[in-house]
Amino acid sequence: MSSDNQLCSWAGLTPRNDKSAGKIKSRNILHGNPYIKSILCQVAWAAVRVRHSAFAVWFWSRQGRLGKKKAIIAVARKILTVIYTLLKSDDLILP
């Protein structure tokens, strides 16, 4: 994968872009890889339940507007982006 956006798209954690004549037809997420998506959603729910974590603060500030399920998908995308950044960086020290 050449970028974190492509990885998130492959995993199915990005919203669809169905626009026609300036009207938004759909905001559902893509199908993607169901195994990766379900694991990341479970990880996102666990991350949100930890008090005062960055993911929890972000989730609780936005779940009122988006709804819980869309906010969890957004947190799962953030987690996948962090994982990609950690694996891509050269500073990662492996045993």
Secondary structure, DSSP 4 states (H G I P E B T S, - for coil): --SHHHHHHHHT-SB--EEETTEEEE-PBP---HHHHHHHHHHHHHHHHSTT-HHHHHHHHHHHHH-HHHHHHHHHHHHHHHHHHHHH-TT----
